[in-house]
Amino acid sequence: MLYATETWQSTSFEKWYSEKKADIDDEAERIVTAAAKIIRAEIRDGNYNLKSYPTKEDIVDLDRGRQWIPRHLQSFLKTIVLSELKQSSIGHFIVQSA
């Protein structure tokens, strides 16, 4: 089964790479869209309580707050948002909204 997954991932990557755009703006848009799809899929695969918003303590305690923010979303937020508290708050908002 591992081989099938690796083959699928390799084929998917080759297909994605073959569709590379010549225009840098079009290619940037394609990359951002692909990243958003990966993050959305990771959020939807997670097990979250979407009936209540995290408490103030959950948000202020950054380690506890990050526990339910998907790994790729955390990487994305660390790249564009400097404040760890804001990363956590925005991450919670995105997961609740997705």
C-alpha positions as CSV (number, residue, x, y, z in Angstrom):
1,M,0.0,0.0,0.0
2,L,2.9,2.4,0.7
3,Y,4.2,1.9,-2.8
4,A,0.8,2.8,-4.3
5,T,0.7,6.0,-2.2
6,E,4.2,6.9,-3.2
7,T,3.4,6.3,-6.9
8,W,0.3,8.4,-6.6
9,Q,2.2,11.2,-5.0
10,S,4.9,11.1,-7.6
11,T,2.4,11.1,-10.5
12,S,0.4,13.9,-8.9
13,F,3.6,16.0,-8.5
14,E,4.7,15.3,-12.0
15,K,1.3,16.4,-13.3
16,W,1.3,19.5,-11.2
17,Y,4.8,20.4,-12.2
18,S,4.0,19.8,-15.9
19,E,1.3,22.5,-15.7
20,K,3.8,25.2,-14.6
21,K,3.0,28.6,-16.0
22,A,5.4,30.8,-17.9
23,D,4.1,34.0,-16.5
24,I,5.5,34.6,-13.0
25,D,2.3,36.1,-11.6
26,D,0.2,33.2,-13.0
27,E,2.6,30.7,-11.5
28,A,2.6,32.5,-8.1
29,E,-1.2,32.4,-8.2
30,R,-1.1,28.7,-9.0
31,I,1.3,28.0,-6.1
32,V,-0.8,30.0,-3.6
33,T,-4.0,28.2,-4.7
34,A,-2.3,24.8,-4.3
35,A,-1.1,25.7,-0.8
36,A,-4.6,26.9,0.2
37,K,-6.1,23.6,-1.1
38,I,-3.5,21.6,1.0
39,I,-4.2,23.6,4.1
40,R,-8.0,23.3,3.6
41,A,-7.7,19.6,3.2
42,E,-5.6,19.3,6.3
43,I,-8.2,21.3,8.3
44,R,-11.1,19.2,7.0
45,D,-9.3,16.0,7.8
46,G,-8.8,17.2,11.4
47,N,-11.1,16.5,14.4
48,Y,-12.1,19.8,15.8
49,N,-14.9,21.1,18.1
50,L,-16.4,23.8,15.8
51,K,-19.4,24.4,18.1
52,S,-17.5,26.7,20.4
53,Y,-14.7,29.3,20.0
54,P,-11.5,28.7,22.0
55,T,-11.4,30.3,25.4
56,K,-9.1,33.2,26.2
57,E,-6.9,30.8,28.1
58,D,-6.6,28.6,25.0
59,I,-5.5,31.5,22.9
60,V,-3.2,33.1,25.4
61,D,-1.5,29.8,26.2
62,L,0.3,29.5,22.8
63,D,1.3,25.9,23.2
64,R,-2.2,24.8,24.0
65,G,-3.6,27.0,21.3
66,R,-1.4,25.6,18.6
67,Q,-2.3,22.0,19.4
68,W,-5.3,22.1,17.1
69,I,-3.9,24.4,14.3
70,P,-2.8,22.1,11.4
71,R,0.9,21.9,10.8
72,H,0.8,23.4,7.3
73,L,-1.4,26.3,8.4
74,Q,1.1,27.0,11.3
75,S,4.0,27.1,8.7
76,F,2.1,29.5,6.5
77,L,1.2,31.8,9.4
78,K,4.8,31.8,10.8
79,T,5.9,33.0,7.3
80,I,3.6,36.0,7.1
81,V,2.7,36.9,10.7
82,L,5.5,37.8,13.2
83,S,3.5,37.7,16.5
84,E,2.9,34.2,17.9
85,L,-0.3,35.3,19.6
86,K,-1.6,36.7,16.3
87,Q,-0.6,33.4,14.5
88,S,-2.6,31.5,17.0
89,S,-5.6,33.8,16.8
90,I,-5.7,33.9,13.0
91,G,-5.1,30.1,12.9
92,H,-8.2,29.5,15.2
93,F,-10.3,31.9,13.0
94,I,-9.3,30.1,9.8
95,V,-10.0,26.6,11.3
96,Q,-13.4,27.8,12.6
97,S,-14.2,29.3,9.2
98,A,-13.1,26.4,6.9
